[in-house]
Amino acid sequence: MQNVVITVNNNRQWLRPNGQITKADSQEILGNWSSKSESAAAAEETNAWVLKYNDNTTTTLKAGYSFNDNNQLVVTLANEDGSPLDGHDATTLAGQIIVDDMFDLTYALIDDEGDNLGHNVYVYGTLKFLDNTNDLEVTLNGGGTLTIKAQPLFDSTLEAELHQDSAFDRSDAIVFNTYTVNQTNDGGHITKNAIIKFVGSWDFDDPDESLSFVTKVTGSVNKPQIRVAFGGKFKGVSAGFVYVNSDNQQFAVFKVRGEHKWDSSRAQWQVALGYSNNKYQALVDGELQIRPSEDTTFTLSGAFSIVKDHGHSPKFNLEMKAKYEVQNSGHIEFFANVSNTDAGLDYRLGLEGVYRFSHGKLTFSLLFDNKESNGTLSLNAALGSSSSLQVLVTNIFGDTPHIGVTLSVQLRWKINPNTGRRELVKSEVESV
């Protein structure tokens, strides 16, 4: 595989993929090189190659990186002050992209057979998945960017999944599927699938007011975690959040597991996020719309803002599929319609609202922050018969001889602290 050629003190040298430094066109070993940064506490890791010679002298070279169209790492070395290095050209390295348990971007160098040589190039920077392409961009420490391309052979480039170390330790994970194509000296090709998996949890505390992924706190105290950002958009759905391209928001790249429940005591949404089940509060942002169907399902759409203690409030659109069940006792239960769309388990939404009965028609309007949503649900079809409708009306409003009156009563779901059961709380009945 390709050697990196440099000239130091007028001596032409090879930096070999196995980590050795030799004279050019020679097997004589002069020392070893490494790109592992050894930064001081709270300092930024440096993209550099350190050459340690057998005579105990050390030379540090500044390293610039890029990836070519085959996702091969290309290195350009310079003097420590950034000036050009004599006798050196940009060099393409054969290898495999890996993210190790410290979440450094690692490029494992390989030989002509495709086997790892046990020597790596470490690349330091911040990570972001680009909008519309899903490529992984690295903003390098010290300046510059490089891009790892999402390759076309994979059906799903990005995946959000469960990472479970034990029965009690459930974390979230992001998997980025791509690969590197390496040319061999005899004209062949060696393809190496990348190993890129970030383990941690999802969080709303991103400067771009979106979801980001925070890696687990592991290893060095100098670098306890990395935040992976996303250039596209997230929007709330019944089973969490979907990540979509900005230019094509109908195309879901992947989904982050979650739940949205209404907390009537705070008049806020409670958002549970990821397999880590981190919980956040959210406020209704504007009006929520109801689009009913002919059965007991409906779509709830609008927007909400995540509540953050320091004032940072990411905003998200919401497009939730929901359903309801009417019970003769007068209760109406609302569920996220997950099992029919996301192969998950439906969960209670905890919604409250207003019953209205007029001219033999019973409707229900959802309440959010003491405001009624735009749209009502007609419960007639859900009851199945006029007799069951009469039973339900009697249970809710009580016996009344008036026919054709308009009745309105507001209910809120309330947890009885003595029994732990939901109760239907009625306000005054109005007649017109």
C-alpha positions, 0 to 999 in steps of 0.5 A, spaced: 500 500 500 501 507 499 507 510 503 507 517 505 513 520 502 517 526 506 524 529 506 527 531 513 533 534 513 535 533 506 533 525 507 528 522 503 523 518 508 517 513 507 512 513 513 509 506 512 502 504 513 505 499 519 507 505 523 514 505 521 519 510 518 524 508 513 529 511 508 526 511 501 527 505 497 530 501 503 528 497 509 532 500 514 528 503 520 529 510 522 523 510 527 516 510 528 510 515 527 503 516 530 497 521 529 494 519 536 493 526 539 495 527 547 492 533 549 492 537 555 486 537 560 480 541 556 485 542 550 483 540 543 486 534 540 491 536 534 491 533 527 498 532 527 503 526 525 508 525 530 515 522 528 519 519 533 526 517 531 531 512 534 536 517 536 530 520 540 529 526 536 522 528 535 518 532 529 511 534 529 508 535 522 501 538 521 496 534 518 490 536 513 485 530 511 480 529 506 476 523 503 476 522 496 470 519 492 471 512 494 471 514 501 479 513 502 483 518 507 487 523 503 493 526 507 497 532 506 502 533 511 506 540 512 511 543 517 508 545 524 508 552 522 503 550 516 509 551 511 509 546 505 513 540 507 519 539 502 518 533 497 511 531 499 505 530 495 497 529 498 497 521 499 491 517 498 491 511 504 488 504 503 484 503 509 477 502 513 473 507 517 471 506 524 469 510 530 472 507 536 469 506 543 472 513 544 468 516 538 474 518 535 474 518 527 479 512 526 482 510 519 485 503 520 490 502 515 490 495 511 495 491 507 494 489 499 490 483 502 485 487 505 487 485 512 488 491 518 495 492 519 494 494 526 496 502 525 491 507 525 490 514 523 486 518 528 482 524 525 479 529 530 473 534 529 466 535 530 461 531 526 454 533 522 450 529 518 449 533 512 442 535 509 439 532 503 445 527 502 446 524 509 453 524 508 457 525 514 461 531 515 467 532 519 469 539 521 476 538 523 480 541 529 484 547 527 480 548 520 478 545 514 472 540 513 472 533 510 466 529 508 464 521 508 460 519 503 453 515 504 454 510 498 449 507 494 449 500 496 445 500 502 438 501 502 438 505 509 444 509 510 442 512 517 439 508 522 437 509 529 436 503 534 437 500 541 443 499 544 443 494 550 449 493 554 445 489 559 437 488 561 437 494 565 442 499 561 438 501 555 441 506 550 440 509 543 445 508 537 446 511 530 449 507 525 451 510 519 452 505 513 457 506 508 464 503 505 471 504 502 473 502 496 481 501 495 485 500 489 490 494 490 497 495 486 495 489 481 489 493 479 484 490 483 479 493 489 478 491 496 471 494 499 471 495 506 465 496 510 465 502 515 464 501 522 460 507 525 456 506 531 455 512 536 452 510 542 448 515 547 442 518 547 438 523 544 437 531 546 434 537 544 440 542 546 443 543 540 445 550 537 441 549 531 434 548 535 434 541 533 435 534 535 442 532 536 445 525 539 450 525 545 455 520 546 455 516 552 460 519 557 466 514 556 474 514 557 478 520 557 475 526 562 478 531 557 473 529 552 467 526 555 462 526 550 461 528 542 455 531 540 453 529 533 448 534 529 443 533 523 442 538 517 435 536 516 429 536 519 426 532 525 418 532 526 414 529 531 409 523 529 405 518 533 411 514 535 417 519 536 420 523 531 422 522 524 428 525 520 427 528 513 430 531 508 429 539 507 427 538 500 423 532 500 420 532 507 415 526 505 421 522 505 423 519 512 430 517 513 430 514 520 425 514 526 427 516 533 423 512 538 418 516 542 412 518 545 408 525 546 403 525 552 398 531 554 400 533 561 393 536 563 396 538 570 401 543 567 398 544 560 404 541 557 406 536 552 410 530 556 415 528 550 419 521 552 425 521 547 429 514 545 430 508 548 434 512 553 427 514 555 429 521 557 423 526 558 422 533 556 416 538 557 413 542 551 408 547 549 403 548 544 406 553 539 400 556 535 393 552 534 393 544 533 388 542 528 384 535 528 383 532 521 377 526 523 376 520 519 370 516 518 372 511 523 375 512 530 381 515 528 384 522 526 390 526 525 392 531 530 397 536 527 400 543 529 407 545 532 410 545 539 416 548 543 421 544 547 421 547 554 429 548 556 431 552 563 436 556 559 431 559 554 433 555 548 426 552 545 427 548 539 420 548 535 417 542 532 412 540 527 407 535 529 403 530 525 400 525 530 396 519 528 391 517 533 384 514 535 379 514 541 375 509 544 368 511 547 365 507 553 358 507 556 361 510 562 362 516 559 369 516 559 373 517 552 380 514 551 385 517 546 391 513 544 397 514 539 395 510 533 402 506 533 401 499 532 397 500 525 403 504 522 409 503 526 409 496 528 409 498 536 404 499 542 399 504 542 400 508 548 395 513 552 395 520 550 392 523 556 388 528 552 382 532 555 376 536 552 369 538 551 363 534 550 357 537 546 350 534 545 346 538 540 340 535 536 341 528 537 349 529 535 354 528 540 361 531 539 368 532 542 373 537 542 380 537 544 383 542 549 390 544 549 392 550 554 385 551 555 384 552 548 380 548 543 383 545 537 381 546 530 376 541 529 371 536 532 370 529 533 363 526 531 362 520 536 355 518 533 359 513 528 363 510 534 357 508 538 354 504 533 346 505 535 342 510 537 340 507 544 348 506 546 348 514 544 342 515 549 346 511 554 352 515 553 348 522 553 345 520 560 351 518 563 355 524 561 349 529 562 344 526 566 337 525 565 333 531 561 326 532 558 329 537 553 330 534 546 333 539 541 337 543 547 344 544 546 348 542 552 355 543 553 360 540 559 367 540 560 371 534 562 378 534 564 382 527 566 384 527 573 388 522 577 384 520 584 390 520 589 386 515 593 385 510 587 389 512 582 384 511 577 382 516 572 375 520 573 371 524 569 370 531 572 364 535 569 363 543 569 356 546 569 351 544 564 349 549 560 342 549 556 340 554 550 
